[in-house]
Amino acid sequence: MTREEEIIQKREAVYPYSIDPDEMVARYEKCYCSALSDVLPRMGCENQWLGPDITCRTKELKRCVVAGFAFTVQWIKDPLPDERDRPASKMLANYFKNAVLCVDTGGDMRSGYLGELNTNAFRLKGVRASVIDGGARDSGFVKLMDYPVFCRFTSPIDAYDRNRLRGWQLPISINGVRIEPMDVVVGDSDGVMVIPKAIAEEVLREVESRKAVEDETRRLILEGMSAEQAAIRMGYKDL
């Protein structure tokens, strides 16, 4: 197999949901990762959190939530020059509104990916966030853009000189969590959760129901009800 044959240049990803994409994103952004973590195990998904190292390093999220549909990217280690004509620029042309870029760096724990210039470019396309299994570049500039990048670290080292773009919109894995194109990705101050597309609409309904119960429980406590009584009233085993 030649180096060129190892590259997956492009894969189309069809929108798989019955809910309008803008509505889907808006509804997920009213949820949060801890509620998703409570709901997903009941649906057979025990491990959908990307782990403690993947955190937002360019924006103070506080109670903000960002959600979108996975646009997956895979890089592989390759010190030889890339003979292709601007593959990363061609990939950028495929980004879409409400995408969350999910980048498999091939285990690169030194380089920075997705710096200031391409962040400016894909923000214009409506990309909502980036999730990188490794490093990000130009973090100071990106902070000024108020754009969320979830990653392990920041780095000044350019990744493109030492790595090769294998392809986009193909299954990848971050910290043992499989991410497929168009899975729902949700990030907040606790990290990133991935919701498989096969159950994403069902999960949304369940987490909205759970959030409504939590909101009412919070209201009861703030109005003076004891935590124990609020838990009993709302059907919790415990808070």
N, C-alpha and C positions, 0 to 999 in steps of 0.2 A: 504494500500500500504506500503510495506517495504521500508527501506532506500535504499536497493540495487535496487529495482524496480524503484526508482525515478531517477536513474542514466542512462543517455544515453551514453553507452560506446563508440560508434563509428558510424559515418555516412559517407558514401562515397559521394564525391562531384565530379561530372563529369565536365570536362572542357566544357563550353557552347558556346565558341566563334569560329568563322570561321577564325579569324586572329591568326597566330602563337603566342604562349604566349610570347616569347622573343620580338617579334616585337611589340606586344600590349603594353608591359611594356615600351619599349624604346620610343614609340610614345607618350604615356601618360606622360612620364618623360620630354618631351619637352614642355609640357603644364604647367599650374599653376592653383592654386585653384581659384584665382579671375576670370579667364576666364571661368572656369567651373561653377562658381557661376552665371555668366551672361547667360550661355547657358541653364543650367538645368531648370530654371523656365519656359522657353518656351516649355519644354517637360513635364510639369505637376509635376515637382519635386521642390517644393518651399523650402524644409528644408532638405538639405543633408550635411550641415556643422555641425561638431560635437561640435561646440561651442568654446568660448574663453578660457576655462579651459584646453582643450586638446591641449597641445603644445609640441614641441620637446624640451626635457630637457637634452639630452645627446650629441647633435651635433649642431654646428653652421651651419645652412643650407644656409644662405645667399640666393643665387638665385638657390640653388639646389632643385630638386623635386624628391621625391621617390614615386614609384607606384608599385602596385602588386594586387594580388587576395586574397580576404578575407579568412583567416582560422579562423573561429570563435570558441571561447572558453567561456564556462560558468561555473562560480563558484557559490556556494550557501553557506550561513552561516550554520555551523554545528560544534559545539564544541566537539562532540563525536569523538573518534578515528576512523580513516578510516580502515575498516577491509580488504580492497582490496589490492592486490599485485601491488604496484607501478603504479597506474593509470596514473600519470603525465608522467612517463617515457614511458609508452605505447603510450600516446598521441604524445609525441615528435617524435616517430618513424613514425608518419603519416604526419609530416611537409613536404613541397615540395618546389622546386625551384620557386621563384617569389611569394611566399606567403607573406602576411602581417598579422601578428597575431593580432586579434581583441578580446580583453578580457573584458567580462562582469564579474565584481567582485562581483556582488550581492549587490552593495551598500556599499562595504567595504571602508571606508574613513580613514583607519588606516594602513593597511598592505601594504607591497611591494611585487609585483609579478615579475617574470622573471628577476632574478638577473644574476650575472656574469657567473655562470657555465652553466646554460641552454642557455644563450645567445651565449656562445662559441659553444655549441652543435648545435643549429639550424642555426647559421651562416654558418656552414659547409654544411648545406643542401640547402643554397641559399635563406633563408628567408631574405626579404629585410628590414623589419621594424616591430616594435610592436606598437600597439595602445591599451592603457589600460584605462578603465574607473575607475581610482583609482591611486594607487601608483606603483612605480618601485623601485627595490632594487639595491644596488651596483652601483650607478650611476657613481661614479668616475672611476671604472674599465671599465664600458661600454663606457664612454667617450673616453678612450684610444683606444677602438676598432673602434671608428668612426662610431658607429652604431646608427641609429635614433630610439629613443623611445619617442612616443607621449603619455603623461599621465597628470594627474592632479597634482601630487606631487611625491617626492621621500621619501622613508621610510626605516629604517633598520629592521622593524618588518617583520618576516617571516609569510606569509599568509597561508602556508600549515597546520599549527597547529590549525587554527581556522576556516578553511573553507574546503569545499568538492567539488571536481571536478565533476560537473554534466555531462559534456560531451563536445564534440567538433563537429564542422561542423553542427551546428543547428542554426536557426535564433536567433539573440540577438538584443538588443537595447542599444544605448548609447546616452544619452541626447535627447531621443525621436526619434532618427534616427534608423530605422530598418536596420540591416546588415545581409545579407544572405551569406552563403558560396559561394565563387567565384564572389561576387560583386567586382567591381574595387574600390580600395582604393588609394587615392592620398593625399600626405602630403607635405607641404612646410612651409615656415616661417610664413604663415598666419593660419596654422592649418591643419585640415584633412577634406576632402570631400569624400563622398561615392557615387558611381555611380551604380545604380541597374543594374544587369546583363542583364535584358531585353532590356535596351536601351544603354548599354555601347558602342557598336560599332557605333551607330548613334551619340551619344554624342561626341565620339572621332573625327569623321569627322567634326562635327559642330565646335568643339573647335579648331581644326586645321585650319579651314577656318577663324575663328575669330582671331586667333593668327597671321595669315598671314596679315590680315588687320591692326592689332595693330603694327606689326613689320614695315609695310610700313609707318604708321602714325608716328611712332617714328623716322624713317629715315628722313621724311620730316621736322619734327620739328628740329632735330639735324642739318639739312642742312640750317636752317634759316627761314623756313616758319612759319608764325604765327600759334598759336594753332587754331585760328578760321578758317583760310584758310585750314589748314590740316584737320580739322573736316569736312569742306564742301567738300574737295576733296575726302575724303574717305567715305562720306555718313553718318557721325555721326550726331545725333541731337545736341550733345555737347560732349566735352571730359570729 
